[in-house]
């Protein structure tokens, strides 16, 4: 399921990043890689704040929808 379907406080493991284009590469560079643990901190309108490892990242929902996770 896409990261956008998580509720605040839910934890998941990243399974895949959809796309091999520039955005997919950027997400991988930011630490969103297969097997990484992630948690949705908050979601507001078009911005999601997620925790990946010990880092917090702000993603728009378009980018976040490309991150496929499993609970």
Backbone bond lengths (Angstrom), bond angles and torsions (degrees), N, CA, C in turn:
res aa  C-N    CA-C-N  psi(-1)  N-CA   C-N-CA  omega(-1)  CA-C   N-CA-C  phi
1 X - - - 1.448 - - 1.521 108.80 -
2 X 1.322 118.32 152.28 1.464 120.63 179.87 1.529 111.53 -72.47
3 X 1.292 115.44 152.12 1.460 122.73 178.79 1.532 111.69 -54.78
4 X 1.310 117.37 -29.89 1.463 121.89 -177.63 1.529 112.91 -64.20
5 X 1.336 118.47 -16.45 1.464 121.06 -179.23 1.524 113.31 -89.58
6 X 1.333 117.47 -5.96 1.458 119.63 176.62 1.526 109.91 -70.86
7 X 1.325 114.82 151.52 1.462 121.03 173.88 1.524 108.16 -100.58
8 X 1.332 118.16 154.07 1.468 120.08 179.14 1.530 111.02 -52.38
9 X 1.327 114.87 133.22 1.457 121.57 -179.54 1.519 114.34 93.59
10 X 1.339 117.70 -16.40 1.465 120.59 179.67 1.530 110.29 -75.25
11 X 1.334 114.28 140.95 1.459 121.09 178.33 1.515 108.72 -110.39
12 X 1.319 115.73 148.52 1.463 120.96 -179.10 1.526 109.10 -152.94
13 X 1.321 115.23 170.12 1.455 122.25 176.28 1.525 108.27 -113.82
14 X 1.312 116.29 133.70 1.459 120.71 179.73 1.524 108.57 -72.11
15 X 1.330 115.73 128.23 1.462 121.88 -180.00 1.522 112.58 -103.34
16 X 1.348 116.10 -32.05 1.464 119.44 -174.58 1.524 109.39 -165.38
17 X 1.322 115.19 154.17 1.461 121.79 169.83 1.520 105.75 -115.82
18 X 1.308 116.56 118.83 1.464 121.16 -178.15 1.519 109.91 -72.09
19 X 1.319 115.83 129.01 1.458 121.35 174.93 1.513 113.56 97.59
20 X 1.300 115.09 144.04 1.473 122.41 177.95 1.526 110.39 -110.99
21 X 1.326 116.83 13.79 1.458 121.05 -177.48 1.528 111.38 -82.52
22 X 1.316 116.22 -167.97 1.456 122.83 -177.32 1.526 112.37 -60.18
23 X 1.321 117.88 -40.74 1.466 120.63 -179.49 1.526 110.48 -67.34
24 X 1.320 117.03 -43.26 1.460 120.31 176.94 1.520 111.50 -59.39
25 X 1.315 117.06 -42.39 1.468 121.64 178.02 1.528 110.96 -64.70
26 X 1.320 116.19 -40.22 1.469 120.22 179.42 1.525 110.54 -63.76
27 X 1.326 117.51 -43.13 1.455 120.98 178.84 1.528 110.69 -61.28
28 X 1.314 117.16 -42.85 1.471 121.34 178.53 1.528 110.73 -63.32
29 X 1.320 117.05 -40.79 1.458 121.98 178.47 1.526 111.60 -62.66
30 X 1.325 116.23 -31.53 1.463 121.22 179.87 1.531 112.37 -78.23
31 X 1.333 117.45 -2.54 1.457 120.47 177.62 1.506 114.96 104.08
32 X 1.323 117.20 1.68 1.461 121.29 178.64 1.534 107.69 -86.15
33 X 1.317 114.96 86.23 1.460 121.89 -175.99 1.522 109.87 -124.36
34 X 1.326 116.42 159.66 1.462 121.77 178.83 1.515 110.92 -53.76
35 X 1.333 115.54 133.51 1.449 121.70 177.79 1.509 115.13 89.88
36 X 1.326 117.98 -11.21 1.462 120.85 -179.65 1.526 110.45 -74.00
37 X 1.326 115.38 139.23 1.464 120.79 175.82 1.519 108.60 -80.35
38 X 1.320 115.90 139.37 1.458 120.57 179.42 1.528 109.72 -139.06
39 X 1.315 115.38 156.92 1.463 121.84 178.37 1.522 108.32 -142.37
40 X 1.316 116.45 135.85 1.457 119.93 175.52 1.522 107.72 -83.60
41 X 1.307 115.91 120.76 1.462 120.74 179.07 1.522 109.80 -86.33
42 X 1.324 116.38 -51.35 1.461 120.27 178.93 1.525 109.75 -157.51
43 X 1.312 114.66 157.77 1.449 121.52 177.43 1.520 107.64 -137.21
44 X 1.344 115.86 127.22 1.460 120.52 -176.59 1.517 109.02 -138.53
45 X 1.323 116.91 114.63 1.460 122.27 -178.76 1.523 111.52 51.44
46 X 1.328 117.82 -100.49 1.451 120.98 -175.17 1.529 113.40 -109.50
47 X 1.335 118.20 2.61 1.462 121.68 -176.43 1.523 110.66 -117.68
48 X 1.330 115.10 135.69 1.467 121.39 176.78 1.521 108.27 -119.76
49 X 1.324 116.62 134.52 1.453 121.98 174.68 1.514 106.88 -104.84
50 X 1.330 116.86 119.15 1.457 122.05 -177.32 1.523 110.02 -123.65
51 X 1.317 114.60 151.93 1.452 121.32 175.42 1.521 107.42 -107.41
52 X 1.315 116.19 127.54 1.461 122.56 177.27 1.519 105.82 -126.57
53 X 1.320 116.30 113.40 1.462 119.34 -173.06 1.514 108.27 63.39
54 X 1.305 117.51 -122.85 1.469 121.81 177.89 1.526 112.37 -104.08
55 X 1.328 117.67 6.28 1.466 122.56 -178.18 1.520 111.07 -101.82
56 X 1.311 115.96 149.20 1.467 122.45 172.73 1.519 108.05 -111.08
57 X 1.324 114.45 133.07 1.455 120.82 -178.40 1.518 110.23 -127.00
58 X 1.325 117.04 142.72 1.455 122.33 173.23 1.525 107.67 -103.69
59 X 1.331 115.67 125.45 1.465 121.65 -179.72 1.517 109.19 -126.89
60 X 1.334 116.64 143.55 1.453 116.98 170.28 1.531 107.47 -78.00
61 X 1.317 116.59 160.89 1.461 119.96 -173.30 1.525 111.96 -66.40
62 X 1.320 118.56 -25.27 1.458 121.02 176.20 1.521 111.34 -64.28
63 X 1.318 116.16 -43.82 1.468 120.62 177.64 1.520 110.34 -70.41
64 X 1.323 116.82 -43.14 1.460 121.47 -177.42 1.531 111.48 -63.50
65 X 1.311 117.19 -29.86 1.474 120.07 -179.22 1.527 111.69 -68.21
66 X 1.318 117.94 -16.65 1.451 121.94 179.47 1.525 112.86 -86.71
67 X 1.340 115.86 -9.02 1.465 121.20 179.38 1.529 107.34 -92.11
68 X 1.319 116.57 113.55 1.466 122.22 -178.73 1.526 108.52 -95.87
69 X 1.353 116.20 126.12 1.456 121.26 -176.00 1.528 111.26 -125.49
70 X 1.322 114.75 164.80 1.467 122.13 173.52 1.521 107.33 -131.26
71 X 1.323 116.52 138.90 1.464 120.63 178.99 1.504 111.50 -73.96
